[in-house]
Amino acid sequence: MSSVIQVNDERKQLDIEGERITISWKIPKNIQDKEWVLDLELIYNNSTHEVYEVPIIHPRDTYEFQISNKNYKVKQGIRSYRIALRSNEDILEEWLHPLWTEIIVIEDED
């Protein structure tokens, strides 16, 4: 029940545990003719890493990434992330979470 207006709040009954990242953009008119993608690179608290490439269909829009319930518990939440709006290799805008750092990969020598 909402404490302010005394009505039922169905979201409070769902028992969802997780995190969400909401990304909004507006591409300037003079460069809208290019094909744009949104890169989302995530590092989770269990030290796993995922990269998502989301095609941009509309020059002004919002994308929401959500990790919840079982997936959230396994990955233990989001530690850090990097977001880039790019066309081919041209990055229009990039945002780094304050704790972002590149992952150092060490190859096994056989």
C-alpha positions as CSV (number, residue, x, y, z in Angstrom):
1,M,0.0,0.0,0.0
2,S,1.3,3.4,-0.9
3,S,2.0,5.4,2.3
4,V,1.2,8.8,0.7
5,I,-2.1,8.3,-0.9
6,Q,-3.3,5.0,0.7
7,V,-3.7,2.9,-2.5
8,N,-2.3,-0.5,-3.4
9,D,1.1,-0.5,-5.0
10,E,1.4,-3.8,-7.0
11,R,5.1,-3.3,-7.5
12,K,5.8,-3.6,-3.8
13,Q,4.1,-7.1,-3.8
14,L,6.3,-8.5,-6.7
15,D,9.4,-9.1,-4.5
16,I,11.9,-8.2,-7.3
17,E,15.5,-7.8,-6.4
18,G,18.0,-6.3,-8.8
19,E,19.5,-3.3,-10.5
20,R,18.8,-1.1,-13.5
21,I,20.7,1.2,-15.8
22,T,18.7,3.7,-17.8
23,I,20.4,5.3,-20.8
24,S,18.9,8.2,-22.8
25,W,20.4,9.9,-25.9
26,K,19.7,12.5,-28.5
27,I,21.8,12.4,-31.7
28,P,22.3,15.8,-33.4
29,K,20.4,16.2,-36.7
30,N,23.5,16.7,-38.8
31,I,24.8,13.2,-38.0
32,Q,21.6,11.2,-37.8
33,D,22.1,9.6,-41.2
34,K,24.9,7.3,-39.8
35,E,24.2,3.9,-38.3
36,W,24.6,4.2,-34.5
37,V,25.0,1.6,-31.8
38,L,25.0,1.7,-28.0
39,D,27.8,-0.2,-26.4
40,L,27.2,-1.3,-22.8
41,E,30.1,-3.1,-21.1
42,L,29.4,-4.4,-17.6
43,I,31.6,-5.8,-14.8
44,Y,29.7,-7.7,-12.2
45,N,30.5,-8.2,-8.5
46,N,31.3,-11.9,-9.1
47,S,34.1,-10.7,-11.5
48,T,32.3,-11.7,-14.7
49,H,32.1,-9.4,-17.7
50,E,29.5,-8.9,-20.4
51,V,29.3,-6.7,-23.5
52,Y,26.1,-5.7,-25.2
53,E,25.7,-3.9,-28.6
54,V,22.3,-2.3,-29.0
55,P,21.3,-0.9,-32.4
56,I,20.0,2.6,-32.3
57,I,16.8,2.9,-34.3
58,H,15.6,6.4,-33.2
59,P,17.9,9.4,-32.9
60,R,16.2,10.3,-29.5
61,D,15.3,7.4,-27.2
62,T,16.0,5.5,-24.0
63,Y,17.3,2.0,-23.3
64,E,17.0,0.2,-20.0
65,F,19.2,-2.6,-18.9
66,Q,18.0,-4.6,-16.0
67,I,19.5,-7.5,-14.0
68,S,17.1,-9.1,-11.6
69,N,16.1,-12.1,-9.4
70,K,18.2,-15.2,-10.1
71,N,20.6,-13.5,-12.5
72,Y,21.2,-10.7,-10.0
73,K,21.9,-13.2,-7.2
74,V,24.4,-15.2,-9.3
75,K,26.2,-12.1,-10.5
76,Q,25.9,-10.3,-7.2
77,G,25.0,-7.0,-8.8
78,I,26.8,-4.6,-11.1
79,R,30.2,-3.4,-10.0
80,S,31.0,-1.0,-12.8
81,Y,30.1,-0.2,-16.5
82,R,31.0,1.7,-19.6
83,I,28.6,3.2,-22.1
84,A,29.5,4.4,-25.5
85,L,27.3,5.8,-28.4
86,R,29.2,5.1,-31.6
87,S,29.0,4.8,-35.4
88,N,31.6,2.3,-36.6
89,E,34.7,3.4,-34.7
90,D,33.6,7.0,-34.2
91,I,32.5,7.6,-30.6
92,L,30.0,10.4,-30.2
93,E,29.8,10.2,-26.4
94,E,31.2,7.9,-23.7
95,W,30.4,7.7,-20.1
96,L,32.4,5.7,-17.5
97,H,31.1,4.6,-14.1
98,P,33.4,6.2,-11.4
99,L,34.8,2.7,-10.5
100,W,35.3,1.7,-14.2
101,T,38.7,0.1,-15.1
102,E,39.7,-2.0,-18.1
103,I,40.0,-5.7,-17.4
104,I,43.5,-7.0,-17.8
105,V,43.5,-10.4,-19.6
106,I,46.5,-12.7,-19.1
107,E,46.7,-15.5,-21.6
108,D,47.8,-19.0,-20.5
109,E,51.1,-20.1,-22.0
110,D,50.9,-23.6,-23.4
